[in-house]
Amino acid sequence: MKLKVDADLFLFDLDGTVYLGDTPIEGAMETLGKLSAMGKKVCFLTNNSSKDKREYVRKLTSMGYPVDLWQIITSTMAAVQFLHTRRPSKSVYPVGTPTFIKTLEEESIPISDDADIVLLAFDTTLTYDKLWRANVLLEKGREFIATHPDTVCPSDRGDMPDVGSLMALLECSSGRAPSVICGKPHSPMAEIIAHLFDIPKEKIVMVGDRLYTDILFGINNGYQSVLVLSGETSVEMLNASGIKPSFVFDSIRDMIEDD
Ligand SMILES: [Mg+2]
């Protein structure tokens, strides 16, 4: 068994990379198991700030790769780390799910209706009142921070409007754009990884199916990058993009050569 990518920490995107909706990508769980058995650190990086990390643990474990909580890294964690280190003691008005708000509370981030910062997350419980309050705060000049830039989140019921689309709405109503975006491909996501792991950048690889989030994240932060063609990117899209991943494979299964 030979690994084609020389790294100590493997960061995997989830949807389109290790599974498609509720179906594991063929051979993906076996590959993850082999990497762990080789002593490699395997983590999953998701921009989704609407869910509890335990949901991903349950999902991956039920698909056949047992996961611990430390292996799940979300844009919520990147946002919390950014707030702790760069905006200490500033209060936030969260536009987010109850799960998201509970995480902020557990992390002792001050929450207020008249906050210093509007913190926009993937809010699948969004109401008109929340948008209205966020808009009023932005018009007052309060800082605007978003957890991630994705415009849609794929689901088996069709694409869900995600944070990037809500950013566009608030930009239209308030004339304000976020000063900081936390998730892939932006640097706060790399800062949380540097905070969690003492591993040199060259020994880290980002594996994912999206050029403008996963692969740019790897390139922007000095990691190696693996584009897999099991999700949204085709060879034609890759060629037209001008983005150059370190490796391109059909699936994560191809990262390991069986002998
Ligand atoms: Mg993906």
Residues whose N, C-alpha, C, O or C-beta is under 5 A from the ligand:
A	BS01	MG	D13 L14 D15 G16 T17 D209 R210 G231
